[in-house]
């Protein structure tokens, strides 16, 4: 279960994301593109090019 609260930091990736990417691919985007640690407990939000899907 994922409990979201004010103690979490939320990060939105600005560019479009290929929604076929799995956990490892998205971790790579966080590490290389956002210069963050994907296992830090923060919340990362990804959207597709048409902005119809969110991951």
C-alpha positions in Angstrom: 0.0 0.0 0.0 1.2 3.5 -0.9 0.4 6.2 1.6 0.9 9.7 0.3 1.4 12.6 2.6 2.9 16.1 3.0 6.2 14.5 4.0 6.8 13.2 0.5 8.4 15.2 -2.3 6.7 15.0 -5.7 8.5 15.3 -9.0 6.9 15.6 -12.4 9.1 14.8 -15.4 8.5 17.6 -17.9 9.2 15.8 -21.1 7.0 13.1 -22.6 7.7 9.5 -21.4 7.3 6.3 -23.4 4.7 4.5 -21.3 6.0 1.1 -22.4 9.0 1.6 -20.0 9.0 -0.6 -17.0 10.5 0.1 -13.5 14.1 -0.2 -14.7 13.6 2.2 -17.6 11.8 4.8 -15.4 14.6 4.5 -12.8 17.1 5.3 -15.5 15.1 8.4 -16.5 15.1 9.5 -12.8 18.8 8.9 -12.4 20.1 10.3 -15.7 17.5 13.0 -16.6 16.4 14.2 -13.2 19.6 13.6 -11.3 17.7 12.0 -8.4 17.7 8.7 -6.5 14.6 6.7 -7.5 14.8 4.7 -4.3 14.8 7.7 -2.0 11.1 7.4 -1.2 10.1 10.4 -3.3 7.2 10.2 -5.8 8.0 10.5 -9.5 5.2 11.2 -12.0 5.5 10.6 -15.7 3.1 11.6 -18.5 2.9 10.5 -22.2 3.2 12.9 -25.1 -0.6 13.4 -25.5 -1.0 13.8 -21.7 -3.7 11.1 -21.6 -1.7 8.6 -19.4 0.1 9.0 -16.1 2.5 6.6 -14.4 
